[in-house]
């Protein structure tokens, strides 16, 4: 950027992003460069260039997590959508048990007794075996009204069975390709590590997701590789770099980013160099330079 914009510069290192912003806002520095995210509060006191990187919070998972047990298998199948489908199925069976009992009890009392409890139970049994196309024949509808109810219920049953099969198949297929941990919600009950005093730790705190906080990302990845943690939650680009280098072949990234944020350079309000920097960044983006740098340092999985 400096070469394209013909800007002379000198690096001065500080410990945190907040120190960078303080140095710029106080006039002791002209610009801040690093993992500086663009926020509304910061924009009120500083000027930002065009973003040069899209970042967020990522998850690095140990490959050992993919060793699945029965609990993991059941957890992958019993999704919220499937549980709701089961609830709908139970409610419909209860309703249909009442309906078929009401229309059959007078002329078909040998299959649907007049007694409410026994009759409804037989009706629910009939509803289950009819919907699943088992059809034992021990309880059948004989009246015209009952047979009309049966036809409607068979059609509804076809839809419910298809939805149930699709939900289970989808869960197992996603599990096969993405592994056990495929979102932040899958980390509950697992050993998670993050870096202390970062937005990643704040994010986990807002989710009430317990995590071990260590001083830096190197220590976090070491916890993962030595088997004391199942996943690391931290800045997505940093974890991508760690997955490609330190953890190569022993861990993988979850293909989802949380708390997305844009990274840009922060300048003193009204600094004339911003336009030169913006033009340089836009040129690098159009020429594919930014994408090349991204692949060079972070790679893909």
Secondary structure by P-SEA (a helix, b strand, c coil): ccccccccbbbbbbccaaaaaaaaaacccccccccccccaaaaaccccccccccccbbbbbbcccccccaaaaaaaaacaaaaaaaaaaaaaaaaaaaaaaaaccccccccccccaaaaaaaaaaaaaaaaacccccccccccaaaaaaaaaaaaaaaaaaaaaaaaaaaaaaaaaccccccccccccccbbbbbcccaaaaaaaaacbbbbbcccaaaaaaaaaacccccccccaaaaaaaaacccccccccccccccbbbbbbbccccccaaaaaaaaaaaaaaaaaaaaaaaaccccc
